[in-house]
């Protein structure tokens, strides 16, 4: 599985620890930055490229980290075909994939410990989308509104 990871300065240290922890887990982890801990950086600069890679299929799933996880989630969800969620519990890490086909997990480095971040990510990566009719129907509605909103933006 190809997994991308991105973090701003608030998530930089956690990202570094996670990259080291997942090196020998059979996961191809691609780092989308930040590459240095710069307190003047902005999470969209790293989350947008990560989300675009997920959207295009260049990577299978993504991990986005900022201080609270909120900004990373908002930014990631601006990209078509991305279903990102702020997750700080194991149930949501699993069910977000099983029911909603979540493809980016967002978390706050100020809110999760390193060991718990590992658990959240493992749960997220091990979960599989159910493909059940009701879940497909809901995703189709989301895709439809994405298309409508894109058309509305081109009319402006």
Secondary structure, 3 states (H helix, E strand, C coil): CEEEEEECCCCHHHHHHHHHHHCCCCCEEEECCCCCCCCCCCCHHHHHHHHHHHHHCCCCEEEEEECCCHHHHHHHCCCCCCCEEECCCHHHHHHHHHHHCCCEEEEECCCCCHHHHHHHHHHHHHCCCCCCHHHHHHHHHHHHHHHHHHHHHHCC
